[in-house]
Amino acid sequence: MVLLAAAFQPARATAATLPPEVVAALARGKLPTESVSIVVREVASADGGLAWRAGTAANPASLMKLVTTYAALDLLDRR
């Protein structure tokens, strides 16, 4: 992951450059734009893409759910 982050330097976004649909969805969910981090990049493109608070540390809760689910499914498969 560190190598990928070093190789990919996305363009920095401001609230004004976030797509209006994203800003509206966050507003509907009552989430301030400062509470999320977003990185969007087309896989086959060398373009920088879009980054919103990409360097901000965050709790990797969703990633940890994947690890926990994988471990649980692996244990169930062994039975």
LINDA-V730749 format. One record per backbone hydrogen bond with DSSP energy under -1.0 kcal/mol. CO is the residue of the C=O (numbers start at 1). NH is the residue of the N-H. E is the energy in kcal/mol with one decimal. If there is no record, write none. Layout:
CO:NH:E  CO:NH:E
//
This chain:
1:5:-2.5  2:6:-2.2  3:7:-2.0  4:8:-1.7  11:51:-1.5  14:17:-1.5  14:18:-1.1  19:23:-2.1  20:24:-2.6  21:25:-2.3  22:26:-2.5  23:27:-2.2  24:28:-2.6  25:29:-1.8  26:31:-3.1  27:30:-1.3  32:35:-2.3  33:36:-1.0  38:52:-3.3  40:50:-2.5  42:45:-1.3  50:40:-2.7  51:13:-2.3  52:38:-2.6  53:56:-1.4  59:61:-1.7  60:64:-2.3  61:65:-1.8  62:66:-1.4  63:67:-1.7  64:68:-2.5  65:69:-2.5  66:70:-2.5  67:71:-2.3  68:72:-2.4  69:73:-2.7  70:74:-2.3  71:75:-2.2  72:76:-2.4  73:77:-2.0  74:78:-1.1
//
